[in-house]
Amino acid sequence: MDEPSLTPFAMTFMLVSMVSVTVLMVYCFWRILRGGDVAYDTADGEEPRSGD
């Protein structure tokens, strides 16, 4: 049993998947904790108009 338990492809796929899920989770939590308001961009400083 000298062979490694995971092939290089499996190890790479696992690491890429874990990193992708972690980044997506951090981004979602950051958006939620930041306020989660997607009606308008707060960087412009504009408030939405009454008709929007």
Backbone hydrogen bonds, N-H to C=O, Kabsch-Sander energy under -0.5 kcal/mol:
donor,donor_aa,acceptor,acceptor_aa,energy
11,M,7,T,-2.5
12,T,8,P,-2.5
13,F,9,F,-2.8
14,M,10,A,-2.4
15,L,11,M,-2.4
16,V,12,T,-2.6
17,S,13,F,-2.3
18,M,14,M,-2.5
19,V,15,L,-2.4
20,S,16,V,-2.4
21,V,17,S,-2.4
22,T,18,M,-2.1
23,V,19,V,-2.6
24,L,20,S,-2.4
25,M,21,V,-2.4
26,V,22,T,-2.6
27,Y,23,V,-2.4
28,C,24,L,-2.4
29,F,25,M,-2.6
30,W,26,V,-2.4
31,R,27,Y,-2.3
32,I,28,C,-2.4
33,L,29,F,-3.0
34,R,30,W,-1.8
35,G,31,R,-0.6
35,G,32,I,-0.9
36,G,31,R,-1.6
38,V,36,G,-0.8
42,T,40,Y,-0.6
44,D,41,D,-0.8
52,D,49,R,-1.3
